Structures are given as structure tokens and as C-alpha cells.
Amino acid sequence: MHMHSHSQFKKYYPFIGPFDPCPPIRVKLYNTPPHLYIHFQPPGLPQFSPYEALRKGTLWPALYGPYESKAVEGGPLT
């Protein structure tokens, strides 16, 4: 089975109006949960060790979605 590689991290560029009272946020970042990209659980998915699975909250690396703090505006999208 072939799995497509999708980034769970997304960005978009909101409209900036000419009369907005606040400084604009030119790029907004958000993340999507990894399970959105796996329609069913294929057999033979790689697994974390039991210890690592307990630390990460999932047995499967494909379903691991780390929480990261908000990136700085204009910084790289990781």
C-alpha cells in the first residue's frame, strides 16, 4: 500500500483590510491531526516501542502529532 506524505502543518494568508486598527498578521499557522490523512489502518504500520508509545500517546508514528508552540510570523513552516 502506498501512503501519501502530507504535512499536518498548514498556513494561510488572511485578508488585511486598509482600515484594520491592529497591526496585521500576514501569515496564520495551524495544524491538522494526522489521522485525517489515514482513511483506514493498513496492516503492518510501524510501531513505537511500548515505552515510546506511552510517552507519545500513540502506538503508531504515522498517528503521532506533536504539539508545538506557535511559530514566529515569517518563520519557517516546519
Phi and psi restraints in degrees (range 20) as a CNS / XPLOR table:
assign (resid 1 and name C) (resid 2 and name N)
       (resid 2 and name CA) (resid 2 and name C) 1.0 -103.4 20.0 2
assign (resid 2 and name N) (resid 2 and name CA)
       (resid 2 and name C) (resid 3 and name N) 1.0 124.6 20.0 2
assign (resid 2 and name C) (resid 3 and name N)
       (resid 3 and name CA) (resid 3 and name C) 1.0 -106.1 20.0 2
assign (resid 3 and name N) (resid 3 and name CA)
       (resid 3 and name C) (resid 4 and name N) 1.0 133.0 20.0 2
assign (resid 3 and name C) (resid 4 and name N)
       (resid 4 and name CA) (resid 4 and name C) 1.0 -78.9 20.0 2
assign (resid 4 and name N) (resid 4 and name CA)
       (resid 4 and name C) (resid 5 and name N) 1.0 144.0 20.0 2
assign (resid 4 and name C) (resid 5 and name N)
       (resid 5 and name CA) (resid 5 and name C) 1.0 -94.8 20.0 2
assign (resid 5 and name N) (resid 5 and name CA)
       (resid 5 and name C) (resid 6 and name N) 1.0 115.4 20.0 2
assign (resid 5 and name C) (resid 6 and name N)
       (resid 6 and name CA) (resid 6 and name C) 1.0 -118.2 20.0 2
assign (resid 6 and name N) (resid 6 and name CA)
       (resid 6 and name C) (resid 7 and name N) 1.0 143.5 20.0 2
assign (resid 6 and name C) (resid 7 and name N)
       (resid 7 and name CA) (resid 7 and name C) 1.0 -83.2 20.0 2
assign (resid 7 and name N) (resid 7 and name CA)
       (resid 7 and name C) (resid 8 and name N) 1.0 134.9 20.0 2
assign (resid 7 and name C) (resid 8 and name N)
       (resid 8 and name CA) (resid 8 and name C) 1.0 -81.6 20.0 2
assign (resid 8 and name N) (resid 8 and name CA)
       (resid 8 and name C) (resid 9 and name N) 1.0 -6.2 20.0 2
assign (resid 8 and name C) (resid 9 and name N)
       (resid 9 and name CA) (resid 9 and name C) 1.0 -98.7 20.0 2
assign (resid 9 and name N) (resid 9 and name CA)
       (resid 9 and name C) (resid 10 and name N) 1.0 127.8 20.0 2
assign (resid 9 and name C) (resid 10 and name N)
       (resid 10 and name CA) (resid 10 and name C) 1.0 -126.0 20.0 2
assign (resid 10 and name N) (resid 10 and name CA)
       (resid 10 and name C) (resid 11 and name N) 1.0 162.3 20.0 2
assign (resid 10 and name C) (resid 11 and name N)
       (resid 11 and name CA) (resid 11 and name C) 1.0 -143.7 20.0 2
assign (resid 11 and name N) (resid 11 and name CA)
       (resid 11 and name C) (resid 12 and name N) 1.0 156.2 20.0 2
assign (resid 11 and name C) (resid 12 and name N)
       (resid 12 and name CA) (resid 12 and name C) 1.0 -147.0 20.0 2
assign (resid 12 and name N) (resid 12 and name CA)
       (resid 12 and name C) (resid 13 and name N) 1.0 163.1 20.0 2
assign (resid 12 and name C) (resid 13 and name N)
       (resid 13 and name CA) (resid 13 and name C) 1.0 -114.5 20.0 2
assign (resid 13 and name N) (resid 13 and name CA)
       (resid 13 and name C) (resid 14 and name N) 1.0 103.0 20.0 2
assign (resid 13 and name C) (resid 14 and name N)
       (resid 14 and name CA) (resid 14 and name C) 1.0 -73.0 20.0 2
assign (resid 14 and name N) (resid 14 and name CA)
       (resid 14 and name C) (resid 15 and name N) 1.0 157.8 20.0 2
assign (resid 14 and name C) (resid 15 and name N)
       (resid 15 and name CA) (resid 15 and name C) 1.0 -64.3 20.0 2
assign (resid 15 and name N) (resid 15 and name CA)
       (resid 15 and name C) (resid 16 and name N) 1.0 137.1 20.0 2
assign (resid 15 and name C) (resid 16 and name N)
       (resid 16 and name CA) (resid 16 and name C) 1.0 -116.8 20.0 2
assign (resid 16 and name N) (resid 16 and name CA)
       (resid 16 and name C) (resid 17 and name N) 1.0 110.7 20.0 2
assign (resid 16 and name C) (resid 17 and name N)
       (resid 17 and name CA) (resid 17 and name C) 1.0 -79.7 20.0 2
assign (resid 17 and name N) (resid 17 and name CA)
       (resid 17 and name C) (resid 18 and name N) 1.0 153.6 20.0 2
assign (resid 17 and name C) (resid 18 and name N)
       (resid 18 and name CA) (resid 18 and name C) 1.0 -69.8 20.0 2
assign (resid 18 and name N) (resid 18 and name CA)
       (resid 18 and name C) (resid 19 and name N) 1.0 -17.0 20.0 2
assign (resid 18 and name C) (resid 19 and name N)
       (resid 19 and name CA) (resid 19 and name C) 1.0 -114.6 20.0 2
assign (resid 19 and name N) (resid 19 and name CA)
       (resid 19 and name C) (resid 20 and name N) 1.0 16.6 20.0 2
assign (resid 19 and name C) (resid 20 and name N)
       (resid 20 and name CA) (resid 20 and name C) 1.0 -63.0 20.0 2
assign (resid 20 and name N) (resid 20 and name CA)
       (resid 20 and name C) (resid 21 and name N) 1.0 130.3 20.0 2
assign (resid 20 and name C) (resid 21 and name N)
       (resid 21 and name CA) (resid 21 and name C) 1.0 -76.9 20.0 2
assign (resid 21 and name N) (resid 21 and name CA)
       (resid 21 and name C) (resid 22 and name N) 1.0 -17.6 20.0 2
assign (resid 21 and name C) (resid 22 and name N)
       (resid 22 and name CA) (resid 22 and name C) 1.0 -107.4 20.0 2
assign (resid 22 and name N) (resid 22 and name CA)
       (resid 22 and name C) (resid 23 and name N) 1.0 157.4 20.0 2
assign (resid 22 and name C) (resid 23 and name N)
       (resid 23 and name CA) (resid 23 and name C) 1.0 -59.9 20.0 2
assign (resid 23 and name N) (resid 23 and name CA)
       (resid 23 and name C) (resid 24 and name N) 1.0 140.5 20.0 2
assign (resid 23 and name C) (resid 24 and name N)
       (resid 24 and name CA) (resid 24 and name C) 1.0 -73.1 20.0 2
assign (resid 24 and name N) (resid 24 and name CA)
       (resid 24 and name C) (resid 25 and name N) 1.0 148.3 20.0 2
assign (resid 24 and name C) (resid 25 and name N)
       (resid 25 and name CA) (resid 25 and name C) 1.0 -102.9 20.0 2
assign (resid 25 and name N) (resid 25 and name CA)
       (resid 25 and name C) (resid 26 and name N) 1.0 106.0 20.0 2
assign (resid 25 and name C) (resid 26 and name N)
       (resid 26 and name CA) (resid 26 and name C) 1.0 -75.5 20.0 2
assign (resid 26 and name N) (resid 26 and name CA)
       (resid 26 and name C) (resid 27 and name N) 1.0 -33.1 20.0 2
assign (resid 26 and name C) (resid 27 and name N)
       (resid 27 and name CA) (resid 27 and name C) 1.0 -129.7 20.0 2
assign (resid 27 and name N) (resid 27 and name CA)
       (resid 27 and name C) (resid 28 and name N) 1.0 128.2 20.0 2
assign (resid 27 and name C) (resid 28 and name N)
       (resid 28 and name CA) (resid 28 and name C) 1.0 -110.7 20.0 2
assign (resid 28 and name N) (resid 28 and name CA)
       (resid 28 and name C) (resid 29 and name N) 1.0 135.4 20.0 2
assign (resid 28 and name C) (resid 29 and name N)
       (resid 29 and name CA) (resid 29 and name C) 1.0 -112.7 20.0 2
assign (resid 29 and name N) (resid 29 and name CA)
       (resid 29 and name C) (resid 30 and name N) 1.0 145.2 20.0 2
assign (resid 29 and name C) (resid 30 and name N)
       (resid 30 and name CA) (resid 30 and name C) 1.0 -153.1 20.0 2
assign (resid 30 and name N) (resid 30 and name CA)
       (resid 30 and name C) (resid 31 and name N) 1.0 164.1 20.0 2
assign (resid 30 and name C) (resid 31 and name N)
       (resid 31 and name CA) (resid 31 and name C) 1.0 -125.5 20.0 2
assign (resid 31 and name N) (resid 31 and name CA)
       (resid 31 and name C) (resid 32 and name N) 1.0 153.9 20.0 2
assign (resid 31 and name C) (resid 32 and name N)
       (resid 32 and name CA) (resid 32 and name C) 1.0 -114.1 20.0 2
assign (resid 32 and name N) (resid 32 and name CA)
       (resid 32 and name C) (resid 33 and name N) 1.0 147.9 20.0 2
assign (resid 32 and name C) (resid 33 and name N)
       (resid 33 and name CA) (resid 33 and name C) 1.0 -67.9 20.0 2
assign (resid 33 and name N) (resid 33 and name CA)
       (resid 33 and name C) (resid 34 and name N) 1.0 140.5 20.0 2
assign (resid 33 and name C) (resid 34 and name N)
       (resid 34 and name CA) (resid 34 and name C) 1.0 -60.8 20.0 2
assign (resid 34 and name N) (resid 34 and name CA)
       (resid 34 and name C) (resid 35 and name N) 1.0 -27.3 20.0 2
assign (resid 34 and name C) (resid 35 and name N)
       (resid 35 and name CA) (resid 35 and name C) 1.0 -66.3 20.0 2
assign (resid 35 and name N) (resid 35 and name CA)
       (resid 35 and name C) (resid 36 and name N) 1.0 -13.4 20.0 2
assign (resid 35 and name C) (resid 36 and name N)
       (resid 36 and name CA) (resid 36 and name C) 1.0 -65.5 20.0 2
assign (resid 36 and name N) (resid 36 and name CA)
       (resid 36 and name C) (resid 37 and name N) 1.0 -21.5 20.0 2
assign (resid 36 and name C) (resid 37 and name N)
       (resid 37 and name CA) (resid 37 and name C) 1.0 -101.8 20.0 2
assign (resid 37 and name N) (resid 37 and name CA)
       (resid 37 and name C) (resid 38 and name N) 1.0 1.8 20.0 2
assign (resid 37 and name C) (resid 38 and name N)
       (resid 38 and name CA) (resid 38 and name C) 1.0 -119.4 20.0 2
assign (resid 38 and name N) (resid 38 and name CA)
       (resid 38 and name C) (resid 39 and name N) 1.0 110.2 20.0 2
assign (resid 38 and name C) (resid 39 and name N)
       (resid 39 and name CA) (resid 39 and name C) 1.0 -76.9 20.0 2
assign (resid 39 and name N) (resid 39 and name CA)
       (resid 39 and name C) (resid 40 and name N) 1.0 -29.4 20.0 2
assign (resid 39 and name C) (resid 40 and name N)
       (resid 40 and name CA) (resid 40 and name C) 1.0 -151.3 20.0 2
assign (resid 40 and name N) (resid 40 and name CA)
       (resid 40 and name C) (resid 41 and name N) 1.0 161.5 20.0 2
assign (resid 40 and name C) (resid 41 and name N)
       (resid 41 and name CA) (resid 41 and name C) 1.0 -85.1 20.0 2
assign (resid 41 and name N) (resid 41 and name CA)
       (resid 41 and name C) (resid 42 and name N) 1.0 106.3 20.0 2
assign (resid 41 and name C) (resid 42 and name N)
       (resid 42 and name CA) (resid 42 and name C) 1.0 -72.0 20.0 2
assign (resid 42 and name N) (resid 42 and name CA)
       (resid 42 and name C) (resid 43 and name N) 1.0 150.6 20.0 2
assign (resid 42 and name C) (resid 43 and name N)
       (resid 43 and name CA) (resid 43 and name C) 1.0 -68.0 20.0 2
assign (resid 43 and name N) (resid 43 and name CA)
       (resid 43 and name C) (resid 44 and name N) 1.0 149.1 20.0 2
assign (resid 43 and name C) (resid 44 and name N)
       (resid 44 and name CA) (resid 44 and name C) 1.0 78.7 20.0 2
assign (resid 44 and name N) (resid 44 and name CA)
       (resid 44 and name C) (resid 45 and name N) 1.0 20.2 20.0 2
assign (resid 44 and name C) (resid 45 and name N)
       (resid 45 and name CA) (resid 45 and name C) 1.0 -62.3 20.0 2
assign (resid 45 and name N) (resid 45 and name CA)
       (resid 45 and name C) (resid 46 and name N) 1.0 140.3 20.0 2
assign (resid 45 and name C) (resid 46 and name N)
       (resid 46 and name CA) (resid 46 and name C) 1.0 -58.4 20.0 2
assign (resid 46 and name N) (resid 46 and name CA)
       (resid 46 and name C) (resid 47 and name N) 1.0 150.7 20.0 2
assign (resid 46 and name C) (resid 47 and name N)
       (resid 47 and name CA) (resid 47 and name C) 1.0 -127.5 20.0 2
assign (resid 47 and name N) (resid 47 and name CA)
       (resid 47 and name C) (resid 48 and name N) 1.0 147.5 20.0 2
assign (resid 47 and name C) (resid 48 and name N)
       (resid 48 and name CA) (resid 48 and name C) 1.0 -71.8 20.0 2
assign (resid 48 and name N) (resid 48 and name CA)
       (resid 48 and name C) (resid 49 and name N) 1.0 161.1 20.0 2
assign (resid 48 and name C) (resid 49 and name N)
       (resid 49 and name CA) (resid 49 and name C) 1.0 -65.9 20.0 2
assign (resid 49 and name N) (resid 49 and name CA)
       (resid 49 and name C) (resid 50 and name N) 1.0 158.9 20.0 2
assign (resid 49 and name C) (resid 50 and name N)
       (resid 50 and name CA) (resid 50 and name C) 1.0 -54.2 20.0 2
assign (resid 50 and name N) (resid 50 and name CA)
       (resid 50 and name C) (resid 51 and name N) 1.0 -42.2 20.0 2
assign (resid 50 and name C) (resid 51 and name N)
       (resid 51 and name CA) (resid 51 and name C) 1.0 -63.0 20.0 2
assign (resid 51 and name N) (resid 51 and name CA)
       (resid 51 and name C) (resid 52 and name N) 1.0 -48.0 20.0 2
assign (resid 51 and name C) (resid 52 and name N)
       (resid 52 and name CA) (resid 52 and name C) 1.0 -65.9 20.0 2
assign (resid 52 and name N) (resid 52 and name CA)
       (resid 52 and name C) (resid 53 and name N) 1.0 -36.9 20.0 2
assign (resid 52 and name C) (resid 53 and name N)
       (resid 53 and name CA) (resid 53 and name C) 1.0 -62.3 20.0 2
assign (resid 53 and name N) (resid 53 and name CA)
       (resid 53 and name C) (resid 54 and name N) 1.0 -40.2 20.0 2
assign (resid 53 and name C) (resid 54 and name N)
       (resid 54 and name CA) (resid 54 and name C) 1.0 -65.8 20.0 2
assign (resid 54 and name N) (resid 54 and name CA)
       (resid 54 and name C) (resid 55 and name N) 1.0 -36.7 20.0 2
assign (resid 54 and name C) (resid 55 and name N)
       (resid 55 and name CA) (resid 55 and name C) 1.0 -71.0 20.0 2
assign (resid 55 and name N) (resid 55 and name CA)
       (resid 55 and name C) (resid 56 and name N) 1.0 -36.5 20.0 2
assign (resid 55 and name C) (resid 56 and name N)
       (resid 56 and name CA) (resid 56 and name C) 1.0 -93.6 20.0 2
assign (resid 56 and name N) (resid 56 and name CA)
       (resid 56 and name C) (resid 57 and name N) 1.0 -14.7 20.0 2
assign (resid 56 and name C) (resid 57 and name N)
       (resid 57 and name CA) (resid 57 and name C) 1.0 85.6 20.0 2
assign (resid 57 and name N) (resid 57 and name CA)
       (resid 57 and name C) (resid 58 and name N) 1.0 9.5 20.0 2
assign (resid 57 and name C) (resid 58 and name N)
       (resid 58 and name CA) (resid 58 and name C) 1.0 -155.2 20.0 2
assign (resid 58 and name N) (resid 58 and name CA)
       (resid 58 and name C) (resid 59 and name N) 1.0 151.7 20.0 2
assign (resid 58 and name C) (resid 59 and name N)
       (resid 59 and name CA) (resid 59 and name C) 1.0 -81.6 20.0 2
assign (resid 59 and name N) (resid 59 and name CA)
       (resid 59 and name C) (resid 60 and name N) 1.0 -26.1 20.0 2
assign (resid 59 and name C) (resid 60 and name N)
       (resid 60 and name CA) (resid 60 and name C) 1.0 -108.0 20.0 2
assign (resid 60 and name N) (resid 60 and name CA)
       (resid 60 and name C) (resid 61 and name N) 1.0 124.8 20.0 2
assign (resid 60 and name C) (resid 61 and name N)
       (resid 61 and name CA) (resid 61 and name C) 1.0 -57.3 20.0 2
assign (resid 61 and name N) (resid 61 and name CA)
       (resid 61 and name C) (resid 62 and name N) 1.0 -31.8 20.0 2
assign (resid 61 and name C) (resid 62 and name N)
       (resid 62 and name CA) (resid 62 and name C) 1.0 -64.4 20.0 2
assign (resid 62 and name N) (resid 62 and name CA)
       (resid 62 and name C) (resid 63 and name N) 1.0 -22.1 20.0 2
assign (resid 62 and name C) (resid 63 and name N)
       (resid 63 and name CA) (resid 63 and name C) 1.0 -102.3 20.0 2
assign (resid 63 and name N) (resid 63 and name CA)
       (resid 63 and name C) (resid 64 and name N) 1.0 4.5 20.0 2
assign (resid 63 and name C) (resid 64 and name N)
       (resid 64 and name CA) (resid 64 and name C) 1.0 -80.8 20.0 2
assign (resid 64 and name N) (resid 64 and name CA)
       (resid 64 and name C) (resid 65 and name N) 1.0 126.6 20.0 2
assign (resid 64 and name C) (resid 65 and name N)
       (resid 65 and name CA) (resid 65 and name C) 1.0 -128.6 20.0 2
assign (resid 65 and name N) (resid 65 and name CA)
       (resid 65 and name C) (resid 66 and name N) 1.0 97.8 20.0 2
assign (resid 65 and name C) (resid 66 and name N)
       (resid 66 and name CA) (resid 66 and name C) 1.0 -67.5 20.0 2
assign (resid 66 and name N) (resid 66 and name CA)
       (resid 66 and name C) (resid 67 and name N) 1.0 146.2 20.0 2
assign (resid 66 and name C) (resid 67 and name N)
       (resid 67 and name CA) (resid 67 and name C) 1.0 -87.0 20.0 2
assign (resid 67 and name N) (resid 67 and name CA)
       (resid 67 and name C) (resid 68 and name N) 1.0 127.6 20.0 2
assign (resid 67 and name C) (resid 68 and name N)
       (resid 68 and name CA) (resid 68 and name C) 1.0 -126.4 20.0 2
assign (resid 68 and name N) (resid 68 and name CA)
       (resid 68 and name C) (resid 69 and name N) 1.0 147.6 20.0 2
assign (resid 68 and name C) (resid 69 and name N)
       (resid 69 and name CA) (resid 69 and name C) 1.0 -66.7 20.0 2
assign (resid 69 and name N) (resid 69 and name CA)
       (resid 69 and name C) (resid 70 and name N) 1.0 161.2 20.0 2
assign (resid 69 and name C) (resid 70 and name N)
       (resid 70 and name CA) (resid 70 and name C) 1.0 -60.6 20.0 2
assign (resid 70 and name N) (resid 70 and name CA)
       (resid 70 and name C) (resid 71 and name N) 1.0 137.6 20.0 2
assign (resid 70 and name C) (resid 71 and name N)
       (resid 71 and name CA) (resid 71 and name C) 1.0 -75.3 20.0 2
assign (resid 71 and name N) (resid 71 and name CA)
       (resid 71 and name C) (resid 72 and name N) 1.0 157.1 20.0 2
assign (resid 71 and name C) (resid 72 and name N)
       (resid 72 and name CA) (resid 72 and name C) 1.0 -74.4 20.0 2
assign (resid 72 and name N) (resid 72 and name CA)
       (resid 72 and name C) (resid 73 and name N) 1.0 140.1 20.0 2
assign (resid 72 and name C) (resid 73 and name N)
       (resid 73 and name CA) (resid 73 and name C) 1.0 -54.3 20.0 2
assign (resid 73 and name N) (resid 73 and name CA)
       (resid 73 and name C) (resid 74 and name N) 1.0 131.8 20.0 2
assign (resid 73 and name C) (resid 74 and name N)
       (resid 74 and name CA) (resid 74 and name C) 1.0 85.0 20.0 2
assign (resid 74 and name N) (resid 74 and name CA)
       (resid 74 and name C) (resid 75 and name N) 1.0 -5.4 20.0 2
assign (resid 74 and name C) (resid 75 and name N)
       (resid 75 and name CA) (resid 75 and name C) 1.0 -78.1 20.0 2
assign (resid 75 and name N) (resid 75 and name CA)
       (resid 75 and name C) (resid 76 and name N) 1.0 173.5 20.0 2
assign (resid 75 and name C) (resid 76 and name N)
       (resid 76 and name CA) (resid 76 and name C) 1.0 -68.3 20.0 2
assign (resid 76 and name N) (resid 76 and name CA)
       (resid 76 and name C) (resid 77 and name N) 1.0 146.0 20.0 2
assign (resid 76 and name C) (resid 77 and name N)
       (resid 77 and name CA) (resid 77 and name C) 1.0 -89.8 20.0 2
assign (resid 77 and name N) (resid 77 and name CA)
       (resid 77 and name C) (resid 78 and name N) 1.0 111.9 20.0 2
